[in-house]
Amino acid sequence: MKTIKIILGIITAFVVVFLATGLLIKETSYTTQIDINKPIEEVFETFSNSENIKKWIPEIKSFEVINETIGKTGSNYKIIIDNQGQDIEMTQRVIAYVKNEKVTLFFDAENMLKRDDYIFKEKNGITTITSNSSCQSESYLMACMFPYFKGTFQKQDQSYLNNLKTYIEERKPSIDNF
């Protein structure tokens, strides 16, 4: 009987800690970064061109323009992602767009609200992209889980930046880039 009480006490402690996580941590934030051996103009143009996104984020099944504004800020897109055989629909809104400097995107994807702030800098022909990301949830139980998946989110976003680097560095420059 004493063993059962100890086990129930341990389980209760884990449940309380898990549920307290959602009350104490409202947002999960992390940073990723990549250096690309190309000029900032080429990197930014490739990154910003919605036709290229499937080439560096392989899970994207479709990318549809809802509305696109002059200057890109305020533009909205509908994205469908294949998540291990299950389609997830999300919307993407461009919050900020400063050519060759910054792109801030906001995603709403079924209980996950995510903000990615991409900063572009160039030094000696090498472009550095730094992404500051934050995730929140509309669901309390999901909010309890997000802090425990921070490493997974960061690893996934880093793999997308690695894919972008490979795509940009390996592709042949188009005539438009000259």
Number of C-alpha atoms within 10 A of each C-alpha: 6 7 8 9 10 11 12 12 12 12 12 12 12 12 12 11 12 15 16 12 19 20 11 10 13 16 15 19 18 15 15 18 15 16 17 20 18 18 17 22 16 16 23 21 14 16 18 16 9 14 10 15 17 13 16 19 17 12 15 18 15 13 18 12 13 13 12 14 10 7 12 18 17 16 18 21 17 17 20 18 19 14 11 7 8 9 14 14 16 17 19 21 21 21 17 18 18 13 15 19 15 17 22 19 20 20 20 18 17 13 13 17 17 19 22 22 19 21 18 20 17 19 11 8 12 15 23 21 24 19 24 16 21 18 21 22 22 12 12 15 13 14 24 22 16 23 20 13 12 16 12 12 19 17 13 14 20 17 16 18 23 16 16 22 21 15 15 20 14 9 8 8 11 7 6 5 8 6
